[in-house]
Amino acid sequence: MAFPLFPKSPGKDKAASAKRKLALTPQHDARDSDARNSKTRGPSSAREIAEVAKSKPSAAAKAPPVPVPVPEGDSRDRDISVTGPPSFVVLSPAGQSNILVVEAHPGLCAVLEDAALRYANGHSEHARQALEQGLANDEEAKQSALAWLALFDVLQREGDRAAFDQLALQYVLAFERSAPSWEERRPKPPPAGRATPGAYFALTGKLSSTSATPIANMLAATAKHPQVRLDLGSLTGADDVGARLLADALMKLRKRRYWLILQHPEKIRAALDQAAKQGREAGEGYWTLLLELMQWQNDHKTFEDRALDFAIAFEVSPPSWEPPPVTAGEAVVAAAARPGAGIDGANVLAWEGTMVGPTDPQLAKLAEFREGRNVLPIDMSGVDRIDFVCAGHMLNAISRAESQRKTVQILGASPIIRALLLLIGISSRHFIRKAQ
């Protein structure tokens, strides 16, 4: 008997085939209902705004933004167009400029994002409530040091000392380090462009023992004036005694965290650096003054190299890096040392009060301030609030300055304001922390 080598395939079951066909009629899914309810509710936090914006097609996603040319001399910022990661907020109301905001800073949490936006809109009490509830119930907020500092900031502004002290106890337990201290409200800094009260001293000729009197007068002036300008541009040289006198004076002011503007130190520093090549024979005074000037100019890399050379030459431990406060150091000194800088005290662009909208007059001054400068220090310690739109145009102004190879440094921005600026897309590298 012959057997088939290949068995016949079973007959097709039409009923089973019909069952396997995909259903063409819509079926109810509870998840769809949840999604529709979510869309009806609308986003309630900055993070949800980001997720919704990412899921929607936008004109910015279809085609790259085309920058609008700005006529030369026109300081107004009409459009904000930021390249980089996908934008999470696109504001395009009729008749207004577009603002493309980059993704939130990774250090932020949802609670802090919401609080920063509420505060920017002028709702300080809602920002406080959001932060207090978040730090009590949200695990991500509990681990965010900036969220804690933002609540300290809001409580300080509201003058609630009792709540501030209570939060300080919780902060110590949470982070096992000292909490921020309560500070009495200080007077606002003088407006930008106005001469800062202070005294001006210029050291001339050769630094020597005869320089003791002018250096002592300069030190005495620091006890009477909030700011002193010391011009070193006319120095022609120094001996070991004179170099040590000036180094000791600068060290005292640095330890006191005094706001000293050091002008034109390049010439004397170059002479000291040349002498230091002789090693121990140059004299300890030359070395100490050279290292002191490096700290005041915030030249950390060169300081580390020279400090090691000093330690080897004199067989001592290398001095530690302890720069002066940034208000008197990195930002101010870099701008004050610029060739041609005057003595009018206008080396820092100071903003204050409340900054609102795309045409805020204080923001407009940045375009004029950046001319002729490579470093643009902006002091925001006097700013009480900056709204979302003004912050977006600030981002645009910073981007334009960077396209001209300029460095923007933001000093004194309080935590709740810093959170908004990070959220809007300003990089953390622009923020310079003031000495505690």
C-alpha positions as CSV (number, residue, x, y, z in Angstrom):
1,M,0.0,0.0,0.0
2,A,1.3,3.4,-0.8
3,F,1.2,6.2,1.7
4,P,1.2,9.9,0.8
5,L,4.4,11.6,1.7
6,F,2.8,14.9,2.5
7,P,-0.5,14.8,4.4
8,K,-3.3,17.0,3.1
9,S,-3.8,20.2,4.9
10,P,-6.9,20.3,7.0
11,G,-9.8,22.1,5.6
12,K,-10.2,25.8,6.3
13,D,-12.7,26.6,9.0
14,K,-14.6,29.6,7.8
15,A,-16.1,30.2,11.2
16,A,-12.7,30.2,12.9
17,S,-11.3,32.5,10.1
18,A,-14.1,34.9,10.7
19,K,-13.3,35.0,14.4
20,R,-9.7,35.8,13.6
21,K,-10.5,38.7,11.5
22,L,-9.9,42.1,13.1
23,A,-13.0,43.8,14.4
24,L,-13.8,46.8,12.3
25,T,-16.2,48.4,14.7
26,P,-14.7,50.6,17.5
27,Q,-14.6,49.1,20.9
28,H,-14.8,50.9,24.2
29,D,-11.6,51.3,26.1
30,A,-11.4,52.9,29.6
31,R,-8.0,54.3,28.7
32,D,-9.5,56.3,25.8
33,S,-12.0,57.7,28.3
34,D,-9.2,58.7,30.6
35,A,-7.3,60.3,27.8
36,R,-10.4,62.3,26.7
37,N,-10.9,63.4,30.3
38,S,-7.3,64.4,30.5
39,K,-7.6,66.5,27.3
40,T,-10.7,68.1,28.7
41,R,-9.0,69.0,31.9
42,G,-6.0,70.4,30.3
43,P,-2.5,70.5,31.7
44,S,-2.1,71.6,35.3
45,S,1.6,71.8,35.7
46,A,4.7,73.0,33.8
47,R,5.7,69.4,33.2
48,E,2.3,68.5,31.8
49,I,2.5,71.5,29.5
50,A,5.8,70.1,28.2
51,E,4.3,66.7,27.5
52,V,1.2,68.1,25.8
53,A,3.3,70.4,23.7
54,K,5.6,67.6,22.6
55,S,2.7,65.5,21.4
56,K,1.2,68.3,19.2
57,P,2.6,69.2,15.9
58,S,3.6,72.8,15.6
59,A,4.9,75.1,13.0
60,A,8.2,75.0,14.7
61,A,8.3,71.2,14.4
62,K,7.5,71.2,10.7
63,A,10.2,73.6,9.7
64,P,13.2,75.2,11.4
65,P,12.6,78.7,12.7
66,V,13.7,81.4,10.4
67,P,15.4,84.3,12.4
68,V,14.0,87.7,11.6
69,P,16.8,90.2,10.7
70,V,17.1,93.1,13.0
71,P,18.3,96.4,11.6
72,E,21.7,97.6,12.9
73,G,21.2,99.8,15.9
74,D,17.8,98.5,16.8
75,S,18.1,97.2,20.3
76,R,14.5,95.8,20.5
77,D,14.2,92.0,20.6
78,R,11.3,91.2,18.4
79,D,11.6,87.4,18.1
80,I,13.1,84.7,20.3
81,S,14.3,81.7,18.4
82,V,16.3,79.2,20.4
83,T,18.0,76.2,18.8
84,G,18.8,73.0,20.5
85,P,16.4,70.5,22.2
86,P,12.7,70.4,21.2
87,S,10.7,73.3,22.5
88,F,8.3,72.6,25.3
89,V,6.3,75.8,25.1
90,V,5.3,77.8,22.1
91,L,3.6,81.1,22.7
92,S,2.2,82.6,19.6
93,P,-0.8,84.9,20.4
94,A,-2.0,87.1,17.6
95,G,0.1,90.2,17.2
96,Q,2.9,89.1,19.5
97,S,6.4,87.7,19.0
98,N,7.0,83.9,19.2
99,I,8.9,82.5,22.1
100,L,10.4,79.0,21.7
101,V,11.4,77.7,25.1
102,V,13.9,74.8,25.4
103,E,13.3,71.8,27.6
104,A,13.3,72.3,31.3
105,H,16.6,72.1,33.2
106,P,17.2,68.6,34.5
107,G,17.7,69.9,38.0
108,L,14.1,71.2,38.3
109,C,11.1,69.2,39.6
110,A,7.5,69.6,38.6
111,V,6.6,71.3,41.9
112,L,9.3,73.9,41.5
113,E,8.4,74.5,37.9
114,D,4.8,75.2,38.8
115,A,5.8,77.4,41.7
116,A,8.2,79.4,39.5
117,L,5.5,80.1,36.9
118,R,3.0,81.1,39.6
119,Y,5.5,83.5,41.2
120,A,6.4,84.9,37.8
121,N,2.8,85.7,37.2
122,G,2.6,87.7,40.5
123,H,1.0,85.0,42.7
124,S,3.5,84.7,45.5
125,E,1.0,83.1,47.9
126,H,0.1,80.4,45.4
127,A,3.8,79.7,44.8
128,R,4.4,79.4,48.5
129,Q,1.4,77.0,48.8
130,A,2.6,74.8,45.9
131,L,6.1,74.6,47.4
132,E,4.9,73.8,51.0
133,Q,2.6,71.1,49.7
134,G,5.2,69.7,47.4
135,L,7.9,69.5,50.1
136,A,5.4,67.7,52.3
137,N,4.0,65.2,49.9
138,D,6.2,65.0,46.7
139,E,9.3,62.8,46.9
140,E,11.0,64.5,43.9
141,A,10.5,67.9,45.5
142,K,11.8,66.7,48.8
143,Q,15.1,65.8,47.1
144,S,15.4,69.1,45.2
145,A,17.6,71.5,47.2
146,L,16.6,74.3,44.8
147,A,12.9,73.7,45.7
148,W,13.8,74.2,49.4
149,L,15.8,77.3,48.7
150,A,13.0,78.7,46.6
151,L,10.6,78.3,49.5
152,F,13.2,80.0,51.8
153,D,13.3,82.8,49.2
154,V,9.5,83.3,49.2
155,L,9.2,83.2,52.9
156,Q,12.0,85.8,53.2
157,R,10.2,88.1,50.7
158,E,7.0,87.7,52.7
159,G,8.7,88.5,55.9
160,D,7.5,85.3,57.6
161,R,10.3,84.7,60.1
162,A,8.5,82.0,62.1
163,A,7.8,79.9,59.0
164,F,11.4,80.5,57.8
165,D,12.9,79.2,61.1
166,Q,10.6,76.1,61.1
167,L,11.6,75.3,57.5
168,A,15.2,75.7,58.5
169,L,14.9,72.9,61.1
170,Q,13.3,70.6,58.5
171,Y,16.1,71.5,56.0
172,V,18.8,70.5,58.5
173,L,17.2,67.1,59.0
174,A,16.7,66.5,55.3
175,F,20.1,67.5,54.0
176,E,22.3,67.3,57.2
177,R,23.8,70.7,56.6
178,S,23.2,74.3,57.7
179,A,20.1,76.0,56.4
180,P,20.2,79.5,54.8
181,S,20.1,82.3,57.4
182,W,17.5,84.9,57.7
183,E,18.6,88.2,56.2
184,E,17.1,91.6,56.8
185,R,16.0,93.3,53.7
186,R,18.8,95.4,52.4
187,P,18.5,98.6,50.5
188,K,18.4,98.2,46.7
189,P,21.5,98.8,44.7
190,P,21.8,102.0,42.8
191,P,20.3,102.0,39.3
192,A,22.4,101.0,36.4
193,G,24.3,103.9,34.8
194,R,24.6,105.9,38.0
195,A,28.0,106.4,39.6
196,T,28.4,104.0,42.5
197,P,29.5,105.7,45.8
198,G,33.1,105.0,46.6
199,A,36.6,106.1,46.6
200,Y,39.3,106.0,43.9
201,F,43.0,105.3,44.5
202,A,45.8,104.9,42.0
203,L,49.2,103.5,42.8
204,T,52.0,105.0,40.7
205,G,55.7,104.5,40.2
206,K,57.5,101.7,41.9
207,L,56.0,99.7,44.8
208,S,58.3,100.0,47.7
209,S,58.3,100.9,51.4
210,T,57.2,104.4,50.4
211,S,53.9,102.9,49.2
212,A,52.9,102.1,52.8
213,T,51.1,105.4,53.2
214,P,48.9,105.3,50.1
215,I,48.1,101.6,50.7
216,A,47.1,102.4,54.3
217,N,44.9,105.3,53.1
218,M,43.2,102.9,50.7
219,L,42.5,100.4,53.5
220,A,41.1,103.1,55.7
221,A,38.8,104.2,52.9
222,T,37.3,100.7,52.7
223,A,35.9,101.2,56.3
224,K,34.0,104.3,55.1
225,H,32.9,103.4,51.6
226,P,31.0,100.4,50.3
227,Q,33.2,100.2,47.3
228,V,36.8,101.3,46.4
229,R,38.5,101.3,43.0
230,L,42.2,100.6,43.0
231,D,44.0,101.5,39.8
232,L,47.3,99.7,39.2
233,G,47.8,100.8,35.6
234,S,50.5,103.4,36.4
235,L,52.8,101.1,38.4
236,T,56.2,100.7,36.8
237,G,57.7,98.0,39.0
238,A,58.1,96.8,42.6
239,D,60.6,95.6,45.1
240,D,60.0,92.8,47.5
241,V,58.9,95.0,50.4
242,G,56.4,97.0,48.3
243,A,55.0,93.8,46.7
244,R,54.5,92.3,50.1
245,L,52.7,95.5,51.4
246,L,50.2,95.4,48.5
247,A,49.7,91.6,48.7
248,D,48.9,91.9,52.5
249,A,46.4,94.6,51.8
250,L,44.6,92.7,49.1
251,M,44.6,89.6,51.2
252,K,42.9,91.5,54.1
253,L,40.2,92.8,51.8
254,R,39.7,89.3,50.2
255,K,39.2,87.8,53.7
256,R,36.7,90.5,54.6
257,R,34.9,89.8,51.3
258,Y,35.1,93.5,50.5
259,W,33.8,94.8,47.2
260,L,37.1,96.1,45.6
261,I,37.3,96.9,42.0
262,L,40.8,96.2,40.8
263,Q,41.6,98.1,37.6
264,H,44.4,97.5,35.1
265,P,46.5,94.9,36.9
266,E,47.8,93.3,33.7
267,K,51.1,95.3,33.5
268,I,52.3,94.7,37.1
269,R,51.2,91.1,36.9
270,A,53.2,90.4,33.8
271,A,56.3,91.9,35.5
272,L,55.7,89.8,38.6
273,D,55.2,86.7,36.5
274,Q,58.5,87.3,34.7
275,A,60.3,87.8,38.0
276,A,58.8,84.6,39.4
277,K,60.7,82.5,36.8
278,Q,63.8,83.0,39.0
279,G,62.2,80.9,41.6
280,R,63.2,81.5,45.2
281,E,65.5,84.3,44.2
282,A,62.6,86.5,43.1
283,G,61.6,87.0,46.7
284,E,58.5,85.8,48.6
285,G,56.8,89.3,48.2
286,Y,56.8,88.9,44.4
287,W,55.2,85.5,44.6
288,T,52.5,86.4,47.2
289,L,51.5,89.5,45.2
290,L,51.4,87.5,42.0
291,L,49.2,84.8,43.5
292,E,47.0,87.4,45.1
293,L,46.4,89.2,41.8
294,M,45.5,85.8,40.2
295,Q,42.8,85.3,42.9
296,W,41.3,88.7,42.3
297,Q,41.2,88.1,38.6
298,N,39.7,84.6,39.2
299,D,42.5,82.9,37.2
300,H,42.1,79.5,38.9
301,K,44.0,77.4,36.4
302,T,47.1,79.6,36.4
303,F,46.9,80.0,40.1
304,E,47.1,76.2,40.7
305,D,50.2,76.0,38.6
306,R,52.0,78.9,40.2
307,A,51.0,77.9,43.7
308,L,52.7,74.5,43.2
309,D,55.8,76.3,41.9
310,F,55.7,78.6,44.9
311,A,55.5,75.6,47.3
312,I,58.4,73.8,45.6
313,A,60.6,77.0,45.6
314,F,60.0,77.9,49.3
315,E,59.4,74.3,50.6
316,V,56.0,75.2,52.1
317,S,52.5,74.0,51.6
318,P,50.8,75.6,48.5
319,P,48.3,78.3,49.3
320,S,44.7,77.5,48.9
321,W,42.3,78.9,46.3
322,E,40.1,81.4,48.1
323,P,38.9,83.9,45.6
324,P,37.0,87.1,46.6
325,P,33.3,87.4,46.3
326,V,32.2,87.2,42.7
327,T,30.6,90.7,43.0
328,A,34.1,92.0,43.4
329,G,36.0,89.2,41.7
330,E,35.1,87.3,38.6
331,A,32.5,89.6,37.1
332,V,33.5,93.0,38.3
333,V,37.3,92.6,38.0
334,A,37.0,91.1,34.5
335,A,35.0,94.0,33.3
336,A,36.9,96.7,35.2
337,A,40.2,95.4,33.9
338,R,39.0,95.9,30.3
339,P,41.3,98.4,28.5
340,G,39.7,101.8,28.4
341,A,37.3,101.1,31.3
342,G,36.5,104.3,33.1
343,I,36.1,105.0,36.8
344,D,32.4,105.7,36.7
345,G,31.4,102.5,38.4
346,A,29.3,101.4,35.5
347,N,31.0,98.0,35.1
348,V,28.0,95.9,36.1
349,L,24.5,96.1,34.7
350,A,22.2,96.2,37.7
351,W,18.6,95.3,37.4
352,E,16.0,95.9,40.2
353,G,12.3,95.8,41.0
354,T,9.8,94.0,38.8
355,M,10.6,93.3,35.1
356,V,7.6,92.7,33.0
357,G,6.9,92.2,29.2
358,P,9.1,92.1,26.1
359,T,10.0,95.8,26.2
360,D,11.0,96.3,29.8
361,P,13.4,99.3,29.8
362,Q,16.0,97.6,32.1
363,L,16.2,94.7,29.7
364,A,16.6,97.1,26.8
365,K,19.8,98.4,28.4
366,L,21.6,95.1,27.8
367,A,22.0,95.8,24.1
368,E,23.8,99.1,24.9
369,F,25.8,97.6,27.8
370,R,27.3,94.8,25.7
371,E,29.0,97.2,23.3
372,G,32.7,97.2,23.8
373,R,32.7,94.5,26.5
374,N,33.6,90.9,26.3
375,V,32.2,90.0,29.8
376,L,28.7,91.1,30.6
377,P,28.0,90.8,34.4
378,I,24.3,91.3,35.2
379,D,23.5,91.9,38.9
380,M,19.9,90.6,39.6
381,S,20.1,90.8,43.4
382,G,17.7,93.7,43.4
383,V,15.1,92.0,41.1
384,D,11.9,91.2,43.0
385,R,10.2,89.4,40.1
386,I,10.6,88.8,36.3
387,D,7.6,87.5,34.4
388,F,7.6,84.7,31.8
389,V,7.6,86.9,28.7
390,C,10.4,89.2,29.9
391,A,12.5,86.1,30.9
392,G,12.0,84.7,27.4
393,H,13.3,87.9,25.8
394,M,16.2,87.9,28.3
395,L,17.1,84.4,26.9
396,N,17.0,85.9,23.4
397,A,19.3,88.8,24.4
398,I,21.8,86.3,26.0
399,S,21.8,84.2,22.8
400,R,22.6,87.3,20.7
401,A,25.4,88.3,23.0
402,E,26.9,84.8,22.9
403,S,26.7,84.9,19.1
404,Q,29.1,87.8,19.3
405,R,31.5,85.7,21.5
406,K,30.6,87.6,24.7
407,T,30.3,86.0,28.1
408,V,27.1,86.7,30.1
409,Q,27.3,86.2,33.9
410,I,24.2,86.4,36.1
411,L,24.9,87.4,39.7
412,G,22.5,87.4,42.7
413,A,19.4,85.9,41.1
414,S,17.4,84.5,44.0
415,P,16.3,80.9,43.9
416,I,12.7,81.4,42.8
417,I,13.9,83.7,40.0
418,R,16.7,81.3,39.1
419,A,14.3,78.5,38.8
420,L,12.2,80.4,36.3
421,L,15.3,81.3,34.2
422,L,16.4,77.7,34.2
423,L,12.9,76.6,33.2
424,I,12.8,79.2,30.3
425,G,16.0,77.7,29.0
426,I,18.9,79.9,30.3
427,S,21.9,77.6,31.0
428,S,23.1,77.0,34.5
429,R,26.6,78.0,33.4
430,H,25.5,81.7,33.3
431,F,24.7,81.7,37.0
432,I,27.5,82.7,39.4
433,R,26.8,82.0,43.0
434,K,27.7,84.8,45.5
435,A,29.8,83.8,48.5
436,Q,27.8,82.8,51.5
